[in-house]
Amino acid sequence: LTWNANTENDLAGYKIYRATKSGEYGAPIATLDGNPTTYTATGLKMGTTYFFVITAYDSVGNESARSNEVSKSIF
């Protein structure tokens, strides 16, 4: 996954969410501190479609709205 960097001064990092059904996200699969703009998903199964969203969070834990959803089918 790649995304544009957040430019807020109090950015603390990003949270990555993954699901196998559109819009059905649970806890984040990764929390990335700082301002990285890439993440490599691991443990994906062949024949499965995955959906991803990203949020940004600040230094006191406030979390942004979710990004637009993207999907990837593994074949």
DRENDO-1510 file (C-alpha; in Angstrom, 1 decimal, always signed):
<recs>
REC; n; res; u; v; w
REC; 1; LEU; +0.0; +0.0; +0.0 .
REC; 2; THR; +1.1; +3.5; -0.6 .
REC; 3; TRP; -0.4; +6.9; +0.3 .
REC; 4; ASN; +0.2; +10.6; +0.4 .
REC; 5; ALA; +1.9; +11.8; +3.6 .
REC; 6; ASN; -0.3; +13.6; +6.2 .
REC; 7; THR; +0.9; +17.2; +6.8 .
REC; 8; GLU; -0.7; +17.8; +10.2 .
REC; 9; ASN; +1.9; +19.1; +12.7 .
REC; 10; ASP; +0.7; +16.7; +15.4 .
REC; 11; LEU; +0.7; +13.5; +13.3 .
REC; 12; ALA; +1.9; +10.5; +15.3 .
REC; 13; GLY; +1.4; +7.8; +12.7 .
REC; 14; TYR; -1.0; +5.6; +10.7 .
REC; 15; LYS; -3.3; +2.6; +11.4 .
REC; 16; ILE; -3.8; +0.0; +8.7 .
REC; 17; TYR; -7.1; -2.0; +8.5 .
REC; 18; ARG; -7.7; -5.1; +6.4 .
REC; 19; ALA; -10.9; -7.0; +5.7 .
REC; 20; THR; -12.2; -9.7; +3.4 .
REC; 21; LYS; -15.6; -8.0; +3.1 .
REC; 22; SER; -16.0; -4.4; +2.0 .
REC; 23; GLY; -16.5; -2.1; +4.9 .
REC; 24; GLU; -16.2; -4.8; +7.6 .
REC; 25; TYR; -13.1; -3.7; +9.5 .
REC; 26; GLY; -12.1; -4.7; +13.0 .
REC; 27; ALA; -9.0; -3.8; +14.9 .
REC; 28; PRO; -6.0; -2.4; +12.9 .
REC; 29; ILE; -3.6; -5.0; +11.5 .
REC; 30; ALA; -0.7; -2.5; +11.9 .
REC; 31; THR; +0.1; +0.7; +13.7 .
REC; 32; LEU; +2.9; +2.7; +12.0 .
REC; 33; ASP; +4.7; +5.4; +14.0 .
REC; 34; GLY; +6.0; +8.5; +12.3 .
REC; 35; ASN; +5.2; +9.5; +8.8 .
REC; 36; PRO; +5.8; +6.4; +6.5 .
REC; 37; THR; +3.9; +6.3; +3.2 .
REC; 38; THR; +4.1; +2.6; +2.4 .
REC; 39; TYR; +3.1; -0.7; +4.0 .
REC; 40; THR; +3.5; -4.3; +2.8 .
REC; 41; ALA; +0.7; -6.6; +3.7 .
REC; 42; THR; +1.8; -10.1; +4.6 .
REC; 43; GLY; +0.0; -13.4; +5.3 .
REC; 44; LEU; -2.4; -13.0; +2.3 .
REC; 45; LYS; -4.1; -16.1; +1.0 .
REC; 46; MET; -4.3; -17.1; -2.7 .
REC; 47; GLY; -7.8; -16.7; -4.1 .
REC; 48; THR; -8.9; -14.1; -1.6 .
REC; 49; THR; -9.8; -10.5; -2.1 .
REC; 50; TYR; -8.7; -8.1; +0.6 .
REC; 51; PHE; -10.0; -4.6; +1.4 .
REC; 52; PHE; -7.8; -1.9; +3.0 .
REC; 53; VAL; -8.3; +1.5; +4.6 .
REC; 54; ILE; -5.8; +3.7; +6.4 .
REC; 55; THR; -6.3; +6.3; +9.2 .
REC; 56; ALA; -3.9; +8.8; +10.6 .
REC; 57; TYR; -3.7; +9.4; +14.4 .
REC; 58; ASP; -2.3; +12.3; +16.4 .
REC; 59; SER; -0.1; +12.7; +19.5 .
REC; 60; VAL; -3.1; +12.3; +21.8 .
REC; 61; GLY; -4.6; +9.4; +20.0 .
REC; 62; ASN; -7.3; +11.1; +18.0 .
REC; 63; GLU; -7.9; +9.1; +14.8 .
REC; 64; SER; -8.9; +10.5; +11.4 .
REC; 65; ALA; -11.7; +9.3; +9.2 .
REC; 66; ARG; -10.9; +6.3; +7.1 .
REC; 67; SER; -9.2; +6.7; +3.7 .
REC; 68; ASN; -11.0; +5.6; +0.6 .
REC; 69; GLU; -11.2; +1.8; +0.5 .
REC; 70; VAL; -8.9; -0.1; -1.9 .
REC; 71; SER; -9.0; -3.8; -2.7 .
REC; 72; LYS; -6.6; -6.4; -4.0 .
REC; 73; SER; -7.3; -9.9; -5.2 .
REC; 74; ILE; -4.5; -12.4; -4.7 .
REC; 75; PHE; -4.1; -15.0; -7.5 .
</recs>
